[in-house]
Amino acid sequence: MAHYFSEQPGASRRPGSVSLVLPDLHLRLETDSGVFSPERVDLGTKVLLETVPPPPQEGDLLDLGCGYGPIALTMAARAPEATVWAVDVNRRSLELTERNAHTAGLYKVRPVHADEAPDDVKFRAIWSNPAIRIGKPALHAMLTRWLSRLTPDGVAYLVVQKHLGSDSLQRWLGEQGWQATREASRAAYRILKVTR
């Protein structure tokens, strides 16, 4: 069975579009089958984007698990001088993020496959609606890999549904030596802030 976290989604293409409407931003985004939440911007993503403070205004920022780009494009719009790395394993998602960034005139978005991201880039901020459904071992490996690339003053914000394990994830992050606090809770979603 193909999932949105497959590298090459098997689902037949069904192009569509969704609106991302935030107090400071309104974007029309191309979507397709085989990517995360193609019918509408996921509620968790909206909660994240409506909750987090503005990103650092320069340096490198990361959207981990970018899908078709709502988080990456919001980061880029809010921090136009920063470089936003939009990372995913799904090639279809990366194509969509690239097109959506170009359409929006956000030319500092860099869609890149997780295995092809430069190893030397450190991130001042990571925003993510992580793929919880990949399972705990894969999720923990993914978060360990990318959180370790935060700058010393860097901050990550993760949105996780309460019933999909936000509290246990917060505990696990603490056990790994991260400072993990619950910054907000809304509509059964938790926003976790993670720092060194």
Residue pairs with C-beta under 8 A, 6 or more apart in sequence:
2 9
2 10
2 11
2 34
3 9
3 133
4 34
4 35
4 36
4 67
4 90
4 93
4 131
5 65
5 89
5 90
5 131
5 133
5 134
6 34
6 89
6 90
7 89
7 90
7 91
7 113
8 91
8 92
9 33
9 34
9 35
9 90
9 92
10 34
11 33
11 34
12 33
13 32
13 33
13 34
14 32
14 33
14 38
15 30
15 31
15 32
16 30
16 31
16 32
16 38
16 39
17 28
17 29
17 30
17 31
18 28
18 29
18 31
18 38
18 39
18 40
18 41
19 26
19 27
19 28
19 29
19 41
20 26
20 27
20 28
20 29
20 41
20 46
20 49
20 70
20 73
20 74
22 46
22 49
22 50
22 74
23 50
24 77
24 78
25 74
25 77
25 78
27 70
27 73
27 77
27 100
27 104
28 103
29 41
29 68
29 69
29 70
29 73
29 96
29 100
30 68
30 96
30 99
30 100
30 103
31 38
31 39
31 68
31 96
32 38
32 68
32 92
32 96
34 90
34 92
35 67
35 68
35 90
35 92
35 93
35 96
36 42
36 65
36 67
36 68
36 90
36 93
36 129
36 131
37 45
37 67
38 68
41 70
42 129
43 187
43 189
44 129
44 159
44 160
44 161
44 189
45 67
45 70
45 71
45 129
45 159
47 159
47 184
47 186
47 187
47 189
47 191
48 71
48 127
48 129
48 157
48 159
48 189
48 191
49 70
49 71
49 74
51 157
51 183
51 184
51 186
51 191
52 127
52 157
52 183
52 191
54 78
54 79
55 61
55 75
55 78
55 79
55 82
55 124
55 125
55 127
56 79
56 82
56 124
56 125
57 79
57 81
57 82
58 79
58 81
58 82
59 82
59 83
59 123
59 124
59 151
60 82
60 83
60 85
60 121
60 122
60 123
60 124
61 75
61 79
61 82
61 83
61 84
61 85
61 123
61 124
61 125
61 126
61 127
62 84
62 85
62 87
62 123
62 125
62 126
62 127
62 128
62 146
62 149
63 69
63 71
63 72
63 75
63 84
63 85
63 86
63 87
63 126
63 127
63 128
64 87
64 126
64 127
64 128
64 130
64 142
64 146
65 87
65 88
65 128
65 129
65 130
65 131
66 72
66 86
66 87
66 88
66 93
66 94
66 97
66 111
67 88
67 90
67 93
67 96
67 97
67 129
68 93
68 96
68 97
68 100
69 86
69 93
69 96
69 97
69 100
69 101
69 109
69 111
71 127
71 128
71 129
72 84
72 85
72 86
72 97
72 101
72 109
72 111
73 97
73 100
73 101
73 104
73 106
73 109
75 82
75 84
75 125
75 127
76 82
76 84
76 101
76 104
76 106
76 108
76 109
77 104
77 106
80 106
80 108
81 108
82 108
82 124
83 108
83 110
84 106
84 108
84 109
84 110
85 110
85 112
85 117
85 121
85 123
86 94
86 97
86 101
86 109
86 110
86 111
86 112
87 112
87 113
87 114
87 117
87 146
88 94
88 97
88 111
88 113
88 114
89 113
89 114
89 115
91 113
94 111
94 112
94 113
95 111
97 109
97 111
98 109
98 111
101 107
101 109
101 111
114 142
121 149
122 149
122 150
122 151
122 154
123 146
123 149
123 150
123 151
123 154
124 150
124 151
124 153
124 154
124 155
125 154
125 155
125 156
125 157
126 146
126 147
126 150
126 154
126 155
126 156
126 157
126 194
127 156
127 157
128 156
128 157
128 158
128 159
129 158
129 159
130 139
130 142
130 143
130 158
130 160
131 139
131 142
132 139
132 160
132 161
132 164
132 165
133 164
134 142
136 165
139 169
140 172
143 158
143 173
144 176
147 156
147 178
147 194
150 156
150 194
150 195
150 196
152 196
154 195
154 196
155 193
155 194
155 195
156 193
156 194
156 195
157 183
157 191
157 192
157 193
157 194
158 169
158 191
158 192
158 194
159 189
159 190
159 191
159 192
160 166
160 169
160 189
160 190
160 192
161 188
161 189
161 190
162 185
162 188
162 189
162 190
163 188
166 182
166 189
166 190
166 192
167 190
169 192
170 180
170 181
170 182
170 190
170 192
173 180
173 192
173 194
174 180
178 194
178 195
178 196
179 193
179 194
179 195
179 196
180 192
180 193
180 194
181 192
181 193
182 190
182 191
182 192
182 193
183 191
183 192
183 193
184 190
184 191
185 191
